[in-house]
Amino acid sequence: MYDKMNSFYSWEKDTLRLNVLGTPGAKQNKIGKIKGYQLKVNVNCAAEKGKATQCMIKFLAKEFKVKISDITLVFGQTSINKQFLIRSPKQLPACIDNLN
């Protein structure tokens, strides 16, 4: 399920593969702590027909300073367990220590 990653993220050239444990219905959008092989990401949208996932993509686009179209959902449209590909992120959260 997680492509044999030994972390919550990996690099494939300039693309970041990110495993996420999503929390819909949170008070605010925020990046949380690392939990095992996933990064907790809270969004303030309801978990209803994939709306929270779309909200999360918009939030991650802002956090990584990329266009929404630069983020691809690999799996987890209606699940709390998700994986994203983020093409050429311009900014990284502190939990991801380098650009390559």
Secondary structure, DSSP 8 states (H G I E B T S, - for coil): --TT-SSSEEEETTEEEEEEEEETT-SS-EEEEEETTEEEEE-SS--STTHHHHHHHHHHHHHHT--GGGEEEEE-TTSSEEEEEEES-S---TTS----
